Amino acid sequence: MSSRQGGKQKPLKQPKKDRADMDEEDMAFKQKQRDLQKAEKEAIAKMKKK
């Protein structure tokens, strides 16, 4: 019998990055992004009111 090993092999999946691996810079950046997004939503809501 012949084996079915021909063709491309799938690449191995990379392990997911744990939240504990994030350093202070990453945490500060994510917080800044959340604040900016919140400010944008508030500005849009304010413009819709007018």
CHARMM-style PDB file with segment names, atoms N, HN, CA, C and O in Angstrom:
ATOM      1  N   MET     1       0.828  -1.192   0.000  1.00  0.00      PROA
ATOM      2  CA  MET     1       0.000   0.000   0.000  1.00  0.00      PROA
ATOM      3  C   MET     1       0.869   1.251   0.000  1.00  0.00      PROA
ATOM      4  O   MET     1       1.959   1.275   0.570  1.00  0.00      PROA
ATOM      5  N   SER     2       0.368   2.262  -0.639  1.00  0.00      PROA
ATOM      6  HN  SER     2      -0.518   2.242  -1.102  1.00  0.00      PROA
ATOM      7  CA  SER     2       1.119   3.512  -0.662  1.00  0.00      PROA
ATOM      8  C   SER     2       0.600   4.443   0.433  1.00  0.00      PROA
ATOM      9  O   SER     2      -0.580   4.425   0.782  1.00  0.00      PROA
ATOM     10  N   SER     3       1.495   5.236   0.953  1.00  0.00      PROA
ATOM     11  HN  SER     3       2.453   5.251   0.669  1.00  0.00      PROA
ATOM     12  CA  SER     3       1.084   6.169   2.015  1.00  0.00      PROA
ATOM     13  C   SER     3       0.572   7.467   1.402  1.00  0.00      PROA
ATOM     14  O   SER     3       0.862   7.753   0.240  1.00  0.00      PROA
ATOM     15  N   ARG     4      -0.163   8.239   2.142  1.00  0.00      PROA
ATOM     16  HN  ARG     4      -0.398   8.007   3.086  1.00  0.00      PROA
ATOM     17  CA  ARG     4      -0.767   9.473   1.632  1.00  0.00      PROA
ATOM     18  C   ARG     4      -0.013  10.683   2.173  1.00  0.00      PROA
ATOM     19  O   ARG     4      -0.620  11.570   2.772  1.00  0.00      PROA
ATOM     20  N   GLN     5       1.281  10.731   1.973  1.00  0.00      PROA
ATOM     21  HN  GLN     5       1.775  10.010   1.486  1.00  0.00      PROA
ATOM     22  CA  GLN     5       2.090  11.800   2.517  1.00  0.00      PROA
ATOM     23  C   GLN     5       2.488  12.828   1.468  1.00  0.00      PROA
ATOM     24  O   GLN     5       3.294  13.711   1.762  1.00  0.00      PROA
ATOM     25  N   GLY     6       1.961  12.745   0.271  1.00  0.00      PROA
ATOM     26  HN  GLY     6       1.306  12.028   0.031  1.00  0.00      PROA
ATOM     27  CA  GLY     6       2.335  13.671  -0.776  1.00  0.00      PROA
ATOM     28  C   GLY     6       1.695  15.034  -0.578  1.00  0.00      PROA
ATOM     29  O   GLY     6       0.764  15.179   0.214  1.00  0.00      PROA
ATOM     30  N   GLY     7       2.185  16.019  -1.284  1.00  0.00      PROA
ATOM     31  HN  GLY     7       2.942  15.902  -1.928  1.00  0.00      PROA
ATOM     32  CA  GLY     7       1.609  17.356  -1.232  1.00  0.00      PROA
ATOM     33  C   GLY     7       2.190  18.201  -0.112  1.00  0.00      PROA
ATOM     34  O   GLY     7       3.074  17.781   0.634  1.00  0.00      PROA
ATOM     35  N   LYS     8       1.650  19.417  -0.028  1.00  0.00      PROA
ATOM     36  HN  LYS     8       0.931  19.758  -0.634  1.00  0.00      PROA
ATOM     37  CA  LYS     8       2.144  20.354   0.981  1.00  0.00      PROA
ATOM     38  C   LYS     8       1.675  19.957   2.371  1.00  0.00      PROA
ATOM     39  O   LYS     8       0.557  19.475   2.551  1.00  0.00      PROA
ATOM     40  N   GLN     9       2.538  20.165   3.339  1.00  0.00      PROA
ATOM     41  HN  GLN     9       3.447  20.556   3.192  1.00  0.00      PROA
ATOM     42  CA  GLN     9       2.140  19.939   4.718  1.00  0.00      PROA
ATOM     43  C   GLN     9       1.623  21.244   5.297  1.00  0.00      PROA
ATOM     44  O   GLN     9       2.103  22.318   4.934  1.00  0.00      PROA
ATOM     45  N   LYS    10       0.658  21.164   6.184  1.00  0.00      PROA
ATOM     46  HN  LYS    10       0.268  20.291   6.479  1.00  0.00      PROA
ATOM     47  CA  LYS    10       0.121  22.362   6.822  1.00  0.00      PROA
ATOM     48  C   LYS    10       1.148  22.893   7.813  1.00  0.00      PROA
ATOM     49  O   LYS    10       1.806  22.110   8.499  1.00  0.00      PROA
ATOM     50  N   PRO    11       1.294  24.212   7.899  1.00  0.00      PROA
ATOM     51  CA  PRO    11       2.221  24.759   8.889  1.00  0.00      PROA
ATOM     52  C   PRO    11       1.674  24.546  10.298  1.00  0.00      PROA
ATOM     53  O   PRO    11       0.462  24.496  10.509  1.00  0.00      PROA
ATOM     54  N   LEU    12       2.578  24.424  11.240  1.00  0.00      PROA
ATOM     55  HN  LEU    12       3.562  24.465  11.068  1.00  0.00      PROA
ATOM     56  CA  LEU    12       2.156  24.244  12.625  1.00  0.00      PROA
ATOM     57  C   LEU    12       1.544  25.541  13.139  1.00  0.00      PROA
ATOM     58  O   LEU    12       1.987  26.633  12.781  1.00  0.00      PROA
ATOM     59  N   LYS    13       0.533  25.412  13.972  1.00  0.00      PROA
ATOM     60  HN  LYS    13       0.174  24.525  14.263  1.00  0.00      PROA
ATOM     61  CA  LYS    13      -0.112  26.600  14.532  1.00  0.00      PROA
ATOM     62  C   LYS    13       0.788  27.206  15.594  1.00  0.00      PROA
ATOM     63  O   LYS    13       1.406  26.492  16.383  1.00  0.00      PROA
ATOM     64  N   GLN    14       0.857  28.540  15.607  1.00  0.00      PROA
ATOM     65  HN  GLN    14       0.355  29.121  14.966  1.00  0.00      PROA
ATOM     66  CA  GLN    14       1.630  29.241  16.616  1.00  0.00      PROA
ATOM     67  C   GLN    14       0.836  29.272  17.919  1.00  0.00      PROA
ATOM     68  O   GLN    14      -0.381  29.450  17.888  1.00  0.00      PROA
ATOM     69  N   PRO    15       1.491  29.105  19.047  1.00  0.00      PROA
ATOM     70  CA  PRO    15       0.761  29.185  20.313  1.00  0.00      PROA
ATOM     71  C   PRO    15       0.254  30.608  20.537  1.00  0.00      PROA
ATOM     72  O   PRO    15       0.928  31.580  20.194  1.00  0.00      PROA
ATOM     73  N   LYS    16      -0.939  30.717  21.114  1.00  0.00      PROA
ATOM     74  HN  LYS    16      -1.486  29.927  21.392  1.00  0.00      PROA
ATOM     75  CA  LYS    16      -1.510  32.032  21.353  1.00  0.00      PROA
ATOM     76  C   LYS    16      -0.727  32.740  22.446  1.00  0.00      PROA
ATOM     77  O   LYS    16      -0.241  32.114  23.387  1.00  0.00      PROA
ATOM     78  N   LYS    17      -0.612  34.060  22.306  1.00  0.00      PROA
ATOM     79  HN  LYS    17      -1.006  34.569  21.541  1.00  0.00      PROA
ATOM     80  CA  LYS    17       0.116  34.858  23.275  1.00  0.00      PROA
ATOM     81  C   LYS    17      -0.755  35.051  24.516  1.00  0.00      PROA
ATOM     82  O   LYS    17      -1.906  35.474  24.412  1.00  0.00      PROA
ATOM     83  N   ASP    18      -0.213  34.745  25.664  1.00  0.00      PROA
ATOM     84  HN  ASP    18       0.722  34.401  25.748  1.00  0.00      PROA
ATOM     85  CA  ASP    18      -0.963  34.909  26.907  1.00  0.00      PROA
ATOM     86  C   ASP    18      -1.059  36.383  27.272  1.00  0.00      PROA
ATOM     87  O   ASP    18      -0.192  37.185  26.925  1.00  0.00      PROA
ATOM     88  N   ARG    19      -2.118  36.718  27.968  1.00  0.00      PROA
ATOM     89  HN  ARG    19      -2.822  36.067  28.250  1.00  0.00      PROA
ATOM     90  CA  ARG    19      -2.286  38.105  28.411  1.00  0.00      PROA
ATOM     91  C   ARG    19      -1.185  38.488  29.400  1.00  0.00      PROA
ATOM     92  O   ARG    19      -0.827  39.662  29.502  1.00  0.00      PROA
ATOM     93  N   ALA    20      -0.655  37.527  30.115  1.00  0.00      PROA
ATOM     94  HN  ALA    20      -0.946  36.573  30.032  1.00  0.00      PROA
ATOM     95  CA  ALA    20       0.390  37.801  31.092  1.00  0.00      PROA
ATOM     96  C   ALA    20       1.697  38.193  30.404  1.00  0.00      PROA
ATOM     97  O   ALA    20       2.570  38.793  31.031  1.00  0.00      PROA
ATOM     98  N   ASP    21       1.837  37.855  29.115  1.00  0.00      PROA
ATOM     99  HN  ASP    21       1.128  37.367  28.606  1.00  0.00      PROA
ATOM    100  CA  ASP    21       3.068  38.167  28.395  1.00  0.00      PROA
ATOM    101  C   ASP    21       3.154  39.632  27.986  1.00  0.00      PROA
ATOM    102  O   ASP    21       4.229  40.105  27.616  1.00  0.00      PROA
ATOM    103  N   MET    22       2.038  40.360  28.045  1.00  0.00      PROA
ATOM    104  HN  MET    22       1.165  39.976  28.345  1.00  0.00      PROA
ATOM    105  CA  MET    22       2.056  41.758  27.627  1.00  0.00      PROA
ATOM    106  C   MET    22       2.827  42.598  28.644  1.00  0.00      PROA
ATOM    107  O   MET    22       2.697  42.407  29.853  1.00  0.00      PROA
ATOM    108  N   ASP    23       3.616  43.513  28.142  1.00  0.00      PROA
ATOM    109  HN  ASP    23       3.722  43.668  27.159  1.00  0.00      PROA
ATOM    110  CA  ASP    23       4.357  44.371  29.048  1.00  0.00      PROA
ATOM    111  C   ASP    23       3.593  45.679  29.266  1.00  0.00      PROA
ATOM    112  O   ASP    23       2.491  45.864  28.751  1.00  0.00      PROA
ATOM    113  N   GLU    24       4.195  46.569  30.029  1.00  0.00      PROA
ATOM    114  HN  GLU    24       5.091  46.419  30.448  1.00  0.00      PROA
ATOM    115  CA  GLU    24       3.541  47.837  30.396  1.00  0.00      PROA
ATOM    116  C   GLU    24       3.205  48.673  29.158  1.00  0.00      PROA
ATOM    117  O   GLU    24       2.154  49.313  29.109  1.00  0.00      PROA
ATOM    118  N   GLU    25       4.091  48.670  28.164  1.00  0.00      PROA
ATOM    119  HN  GLU    25       4.944  48.150  28.204  1.00  0.00      PROA
ATOM    120  CA  GLU    25       3.852  49.461  26.949  1.00  0.00      PROA
ATOM    121  C   GLU    25       2.610  48.975  26.221  1.00  0.00      PROA
ATOM    122  O   GLU    25       1.791  49.781  25.781  1.00  0.00      PROA
ATOM    123  N   ASP    26       2.465  47.658  26.092  1.00  0.00      PROA
ATOM    124  HN  ASP    26       3.130  47.003  26.450  1.00  0.00      PROA
ATOM    125  CA  ASP    26       1.291  47.093  25.422  1.00  0.00      PROA
ATOM    126  C   ASP    26       0.017  47.462  26.157  1.00  0.00      PROA
ATOM    127  O   ASP    26      -0.983  47.820  25.535  1.00  0.00      PROA
ATOM    128  N   MET    27       0.049  47.376  27.480  1.00  0.00      PROA
ATOM    129  HN  MET    27       0.862  47.085  27.986  1.00  0.00      PROA
ATOM    130  CA  MET    27      -1.133  47.696  28.277  1.00  0.00      PROA
ATOM    131  C   MET    27      -1.492  49.169  28.114  1.00  0.00      PROA
ATOM    132  O   MET    27      -2.667  49.504  27.967  1.00  0.00      PROA
ATOM    133  N   ALA    28      -0.494  50.053  28.137  1.00  0.00      PROA
ATOM    134  HN  ALA    28       0.461  49.781  28.256  1.00  0.00      PROA
ATOM    135  CA  ALA    28      -0.746  51.483  27.985  1.00  0.00      PROA
ATOM    136  C   ALA    28      -1.299  51.777  26.596  1.00  0.00      PROA
ATOM    137  O   ALA    28      -2.216  52.587  26.456  1.00  0.00      PROA
ATOM    138  N   PHE    29      -0.758  51.136  25.576  1.00  0.00      PROA
ATOM    139  HN  PHE    29      -0.013  50.478  25.689  1.00  0.00      PROA
ATOM    140  CA  PHE    29      -1.225  51.350  24.210  1.00  0.00      PROA
ATOM    141  C   PHE    29      -2.676  50.917  24.064  1.00  0.00      PROA
ATOM    142  O   PHE    29      -3.480  51.634  23.468  1.00  0.00      PROA
ATOM    143  N   LYS    30      -3.021  49.751  24.603  1.00  0.00      PROA
ATOM    144  HN  LYS    30      -2.368  49.168  25.087  1.00  0.00      PROA
ATOM    145  CA  LYS    30      -4.398  49.263  24.507  1.00  0.00      PROA
ATOM    146  C   LYS    30      -5.357  50.187  25.245  1.00  0.00      PROA
ATOM    147  O   LYS    30      -6.464  50.441  24.769  1.00  0.00      PROA
ATOM    148  N   GLN    31      -4.942  50.694  26.406  1.00  0.00      PROA
ATOM    149  HN  GLN    31      -4.043  50.488  26.793  1.00  0.00      PROA
ATOM    150  CA  GLN    31      -5.794  51.608  27.166  1.00  0.00      PROA
ATOM    151  C   GLN    31      -6.003  52.899  26.382  1.00  0.00      PROA
ATOM    152  O   GLN    31      -7.108  53.440  26.356  1.00  0.00      PROA
ATOM    153  N   LYS    32      -4.944  53.393  25.746  1.00  0.00      PROA
ATOM    154  HN  LYS    32      -4.046  52.953  25.768  1.00  0.00      PROA
ATOM    155  CA  LYS    32      -5.049  54.615  24.947  1.00  0.00      PROA
ATOM    156  C   LYS    32      -6.007  54.404  23.776  1.00  0.00      PROA
ATOM    157  O   LYS    32      -6.813  55.281  23.466  1.00  0.00      PROA
ATOM    158  N   GLN    33      -5.922  53.244  23.128  1.00  0.00      PROA
ATOM    159  HN  GLN    33      -5.268  52.531  23.379  1.00  0.00      PROA
ATOM    160  CA  GLN    33      -6.811  52.934  22.011  1.00  0.00      PROA
ATOM    161  C   GLN    33      -8.263  52.881  22.469  1.00  0.00      PROA
ATOM    162  O   GLN    33      -9.152  53.380  21.780  1.00  0.00      PROA
ATOM    163  N   ARG    34      -8.507  52.274  23.635  1.00  0.00      PROA
ATOM    164  HN  ARG    34      -7.784  51.868  24.195  1.00  0.00      PROA
ATOM    165  CA  ARG    34      -9.874  52.206  24.164  1.00  0.00      PROA
ATOM    166  C   ARG    34     -10.407  53.598  24.462  1.00  0.00      PROA
ATOM    167  O   ARG    34     -11.565  53.902  24.175  1.00  0.00      PROA
ATOM    168  N   ASP    35      -9.551  54.451  25.043  1.00  0.00      PROA
ATOM    169  HN  ASP    35      -8.611  54.205  25.275  1.00  0.00      PROA
ATOM    170  CA  ASP    35      -9.975  55.820  25.358  1.00  0.00      PROA
ATOM    171  C   ASP    35     -10.311  56.598  24.091  1.00  0.00      PROA
ATOM    172  O   ASP    35     -11.302  57.327  24.055  1.00  0.00      PROA
ATOM    173  N   LEU    36      -9.492  56.448  23.053  1.00  0.00      PROA
ATOM    174  HN  LEU    36      -8.687  55.855  23.082  1.00  0.00      PROA
ATOM    175  CA  LEU    36      -9.747  57.142  21.791  1.00  0.00      PROA
ATOM    176  C   LEU    36     -11.041  56.661  21.153  1.00  0.00      PROA
ATOM    177  O   LEU    36     -11.814  57.465  20.632  1.00  0.00      PROA
ATOM    178  N   GLN    37     -11.277  55.373  21.191  1.00  0.00      PROA
ATOM    179  HN  GLN    37     -10.649  54.721  21.614  1.00  0.00      PROA
ATOM    180  CA  GLN    37     -12.493  54.819  20.601  1.00  0.00      PROA
ATOM    181  C   GLN    37     -13.721  55.307  21.360  1.00  0.00      PROA
ATOM    182  O   GLN    37     -14.749  55.612  20.755  1.00  0.00      PROA
ATOM    183  N   LYS    38     -13.616  55.380  22.672  1.00  0.00      PROA
ATOM    184  HN  LYS    38     -12.781  55.132  23.164  1.00  0.00      PROA
ATOM    185  CA  LYS    38     -14.727  55.868  23.491  1.00  0.00      PROA
ATOM    186  C   LYS    38     -15.005  57.336  23.174  1.00  0.00      PROA
ATOM    187  O   LYS    38     -16.164  57.737  23.067  1.00  0.00      PROA
ATOM    188  N   ALA    39     -13.953  58.138  23.024  1.00  0.00      PROA
ATOM    189  HN  ALA    39     -13.011  57.812  23.111  1.00  0.00      PROA
ATOM    190  CA  ALA    39     -14.115  59.549  22.702  1.00  0.00      PROA
ATOM    191  C   ALA    39     -14.760  59.716  21.325  1.00  0.00      PROA
ATOM    192  O   ALA    39     -15.602  60.595  21.141  1.00  0.00      PROA
ATOM    193  N   GLU    40     -14.377  58.888  20.365  1.00  0.00      PROA
ATOM    194  HN  GLU    40     -13.693  58.174  20.515  1.00  0.00      PROA
ATOM    195  CA  GLU    40     -14.974  58.951  19.025  1.00  0.00      PROA
ATOM    196  C   GLU    40     -16.463  58.638  19.077  1.00  0.00      PROA
ATOM    197  O   GLU    40     -17.265  59.324  18.442  1.00  0.00      PROA
ATOM    198  N   LYS    41     -16.835  57.612  19.824  1.00  0.00      PROA
ATOM    199  HN  LYS    41     -16.184  57.054  20.339  1.00  0.00      PROA
ATOM    200  CA  LYS    41     -18.246  57.245  19.937  1.00  0.00      PROA
ATOM    201  C   LYS    41     -19.045  58.372  20.571  1.00  0.00      PROA
ATOM    202  O   LYS    41     -20.161  58.666  20.142  1.00  0.00      PROA
ATOM    203  N   GLU    42     -18.474  59.007  21.597  1.00  0.00      PROA
ATOM    204  HN  GLU    42     -17.568  58.769  21.946  1.00  0.00      PROA
ATOM    205  CA  GLU    42     -19.163  60.112  22.259  1.00  0.00      PROA
ATOM    206  C   GLU    42     -19.327  61.288  21.305  1.00  0.00      PROA
ATOM    207  O   GLU    42     -20.376  61.933  21.289  1.00  0.00      PROA
ATOM    208  N   ALA    43     -18.300  61.572  20.513  1.00  0.00      PROA
ATOM    209  HN  ALA    43     -17.448  61.048  20.526  1.00  0.00      PROA
ATOM    210  CA  ALA    43     -18.369  62.680  19.562  1.00  0.00      PROA
ATOM    211  C   ALA    43     -19.422  62.399  18.494  1.00  0.00      PROA
ATOM    212  O   ALA    43     -20.165  63.301  18.105  1.00  0.00      PROA
ATOM    213  N   ILE    44     -19.492  61.176  18.026  1.00  0.00      PROA
ATOM    214  HN  ILE    44     -18.889  60.444  18.342  1.00  0.00      PROA
ATOM    215  CA  ILE    44     -20.485  60.807  17.014  1.00  0.00      PROA
ATOM    216  C   ILE    44     -21.890  60.940  17.593  1.00  0.00      PROA
ATOM    217  O   ILE    44     -22.794  61.451  16.932  1.00  0.00      PROA
ATOM    218  N   ALA    45     -22.071  60.480  18.824  1.00  0.00      PROA
ATOM    219  HN  ALA    45     -21.337  60.065  19.362  1.00  0.00      PROA
ATOM    220  CA  ALA    45     -23.381  60.584  19.463  1.00  0.00      PROA
ATOM    221  C   ALA    45     -23.769  62.048  19.651  1.00  0.00      PROA
ATOM    222  O   ALA    45     -24.934  62.415  19.497  1.00  0.00      PROA
ATOM    223  N   LYS    46     -22.793  62.870  19.981  1.00  0.00      PROA
ATOM    224  HN  LYS    46     -21.847  62.572  20.106  1.00  0.00      PROA
ATOM    225  CA  LYS    46     -23.040  64.301  20.184  1.00  0.00      PROA
ATOM    226  C   LYS    46     -23.449  64.961  18.866  1.00  0.00      PROA
ATOM    227  O   LYS    46     -24.347  65.803  18.842  1.00  0.00      PROA
ATOM    228  N   MET    47     -22.789  64.577  17.773  1.00  0.00      PROA
ATOM    229  HN  MET    47     -22.060  63.893  17.792  1.00  0.00      PROA
ATOM    230  CA  MET    47     -23.108  65.156  16.465  1.00  0.00      PROA
ATOM    231  C   MET    47     -24.494  64.709  15.992  1.00  0.00      PROA
ATOM    232  O   MET    47     -25.198  65.477  15.337  1.00  0.00      PROA
ATOM    233  N   LYS    48     -24.885  63.496  16.313  1.00  0.00      PROA
ATOM    234  HN  LYS    48     -24.313  62.873  16.846  1.00  0.00      PROA
ATOM    235  CA  LYS    48     -26.195  63.001  15.904  1.00  0.00      PROA
ATOM    236  C   LYS    48     -27.315  63.714  16.648  1.00  0.00      PROA
ATOM    237  O   LYS    48     -28.420  63.858  16.125  1.00  0.00      PROA
ATOM    238  N   LYS    49     -27.031  64.162  17.874  1.00  0.00      PROA
ATOM    239  HN  LYS    49     -26.133  64.045  18.300  1.00  0.00      PROA
ATOM    240  CA  LYS    49     -28.032  64.875  18.664  1.00  0.00      PROA
ATOM    241  C   LYS    49     -28.397  66.205  18.037  1.00  0.00      PROA
ATOM    242  O   LYS    49     -29.559  66.610  18.063  1.00  0.00      PROA
ATOM    243  N   LYS    50     -27.417  66.883  17.477  1.00  0.00      PROA
ATOM    244  HN  LYS    50     -26.473  66.554  17.456  1.00  0.00      PROA
ATOM    245  CA  LYS    50     -27.635  68.232  16.937  1.00  0.00      PROA
ATOM    246  C   LYS    50     -28.523  68.245  15.750  1.00  0.00      PROA
ATOM    247  OT1 LYS    50     -28.794  69.309  15.193  1.00  0.00      PROA
TER     248      LYS     50
END
